[in-house]
Amino acid sequence: MNYHIIINKVTTVDELPGSWSNQDLIELLDRFGFPDASNSNPAELKELLNMAISDFEPAEAAAILLDYRLSEALNEGQIDQMSHDMLLDKISEEYPEIGLHHQLFNINQLLHKAYNGKFPNAKATIAEFEISTEDAGADEITKEVVLKALQHTLNDSNLIKRLFSDHLEGKVSFDEADSIIWVLRKIEGGQYQLITSEYWIARDEFLEAEFDAEVHLFEEEESEG
């Protein structure tokens, strides 16, 4: 399939709006020893949580947040190890299970702000773009399609291009696309917005603002017999 892409805006952020709901903040405040947070001014919940977190040792606070968000994916030993590793490394970029990177980023950045930079600072990339095609029967605009289209404007040092070259060319299944792009949503005027880690796509890696791209989707061969 052939697509035409226009990149309208690319920004780098160190926090994702809406990553923690008011209910999340209330439940976390309870875990950090601040009961009855539901009676507090909703606009003050984040600041209250930052203060409550900072009363704990950094690794202990990290463990509480990891347990809250990722207890179904990580066991107690993994949480304990990661709570210490987060102080030294950007776990939201380096953890081998990339499906956890999104939530690890949100946890890391909450800790980074609460402890005034004691935790490493990670970044996310938000890109707004238009993608269109005149091909009949074109595939749905999925995370896989978007990454395979965007590769045509990303420089050769981009990590996705280096690690997933066969995936991008449709030679093997690209299941990892769903984890690499954290959020893909259609916004006003036919534009799309994607959110990913700066680790995967950085703002300065975009070479062209408007370009054409040929996308090859992986087609699994039917087994014989």
Solvent accessible surface area in square Angstrom, and as a share of the most:
residue,aa,sasa,rsa
1,M,75,0.33
2,N,84,0.43
3,Y,5,0.02
4,H,64,0.29
5,I,1,0.00
6,I,52,0.26
7,I,20,0.10
8,N,69,0.36
9,K,113,0.48
10,V,19,0.11
11,T,44,0.25
12,T,52,0.30
13,V,38,0.22
14,D,48,0.25
15,E,63,0.28
16,L,10,0.05
17,P,120,0.75
18,G,77,0.74
19,S,22,0.14
20,W,24,0.08
21,S,57,0.37
22,N,78,0.40
23,Q,101,0.45
24,D,25,0.13
25,L,9,0.05
26,I,38,0.19
27,E,71,0.32
28,L,0,0.00
29,L,0,0.00
30,D,90,0.47
31,R,111,0.40
32,F,8,0.03
33,G,61,0.59
34,F,72,0.30
35,P,85,0.53
36,D,104,0.54
37,A,3,0.03
38,S,76,0.49
39,N,128,0.66
40,S,29,0.19
41,N,78,0.40
42,P,83,0.52
43,A,91,0.71
44,E,86,0.38
45,L,3,0.02
46,K,61,0.26
47,E,109,0.49
48,L,31,0.16
49,L,0,0.00
50,N,40,0.20
51,M,105,0.47
52,A,10,0.08
53,I,0,0.00
54,S,53,0.34
55,D,122,0.63
56,F,52,0.22
57,E,124,0.55
58,P,19,0.12
59,A,18,0.14
60,E,88,0.39
61,A,0,0.00
62,A,0,0.00
63,A,29,0.23
64,I,33,0.17
65,L,0,0.00
66,L,0,0.00
67,D,60,0.31
68,Y,40,0.15
69,R,60,0.22
70,L,10,0.05
71,S,59,0.38
72,E,180,0.81
73,A,49,0.38
74,L,8,0.04
75,N,92,0.47
76,E,152,0.68
77,G,51,0.49
78,Q,75,0.33
79,I,15,0.08
80,D,79,0.41
81,Q,107,0.48
82,M,8,0.03
83,S,1,0.01
84,H,95,0.42
85,D,40,0.21
86,M,0,0.00
87,L,50,0.25
88,L,142,0.71
89,D,58,0.30
90,K,69,0.29
91,I,15,0.08
92,S,2,0.02
93,E,26,0.12
94,E,104,0.46
95,Y,40,0.15
96,P,118,0.74
97,E,90,0.40
98,I,35,0.18
99,G,48,0.46
100,L,17,0.08
101,H,1,0.01
102,H,43,0.19
103,Q,52,0.23
104,L,0,0.00
105,F,2,0.01
106,N,7,0.03
107,I,0,0.00
108,N,1,0.01
109,Q,4,0.02
110,L,5,0.02
111,L,0,0.00
112,H,34,0.15
113,K,73,0.31
114,A,10,0.08
115,Y,26,0.10
116,N,145,0.74
117,G,38,0.37
118,K,120,0.51
119,F,0,0.00
120,P,28,0.18
121,N,50,0.26
122,A,1,0.01
123,K,65,0.27
124,A,0,0.00
125,T,0,0.00
126,I,24,0.12
127,A,0,0.00
128,E,41,0.19
129,F,1,0.01
130,E,62,0.28
131,I,16,0.08
132,S,64,0.41
133,T,46,0.27
134,E,178,0.80
135,D,47,0.24
136,A,99,0.77
137,G,72,0.69
138,A,35,0.27
139,D,57,0.29
140,E,137,0.61
141,I,34,0.17
142,T,52,0.30
143,K,42,0.18
144,E,43,0.19
145,V,2,0.01
146,V,0,0.00
147,L,3,0.01
148,K,0,0.00
149,A,1,0.01
150,L,1,0.01
151,Q,18,0.08
152,H,83,0.37
153,T,1,0.00
154,L,7,0.03
155,N,37,0.19
156,D,116,0.60
157,S,68,0.44
158,N,0,0.00
159,L,27,0.13
160,I,3,0.02
161,K,45,0.19
162,R,148,0.54
163,L,98,0.49
164,F,23,0.10
165,S,59,0.38
166,D,67,0.35
167,H,36,0.16
168,L,5,0.02
169,E,79,0.35
170,G,15,0.14
171,K,135,0.57
172,V,60,0.34
173,S,47,0.31
174,F,8,0.03
175,D,107,0.56
176,E,56,0.25
177,A,1,0.01
178,D,97,0.50
179,S,30,0.19
180,I,0,0.00
181,I,0,0.00
182,W,21,0.07
183,V,34,0.19
184,L,38,0.19
185,R,115,0.42
186,K,136,0.58
187,I,37,0.19
188,E,130,0.58
189,G,78,0.75
190,G,37,0.36
191,Q,36,0.16
192,Y,30,0.11
193,Q,26,0.12
194,L,0,0.00
195,I,14,0.07
196,T,0,0.00
197,S,2,0.01
198,E,61,0.27
199,Y,79,0.30
200,W,7,0.03
201,I,0,0.00
202,A,18,0.14
203,R,144,0.53
204,D,116,0.60
205,E,25,0.11
206,F,32,0.13
207,L,117,0.58
208,E,91,0.41
209,A,64,0.50
210,E,96,0.43
211,F,16,0.07
212,D,105,0.55
213,A,4,0.03
214,E,89,0.40
215,V,4,0.02
216,H,88,0.39
217,L,56,0.28
218,F,71,0.30
219,E,148,0.66
220,E,141,0.63
221,E,160,0.72
222,E,163,0.73
223,S,107,0.69
224,E,172,0.77
225,G,128,1.23
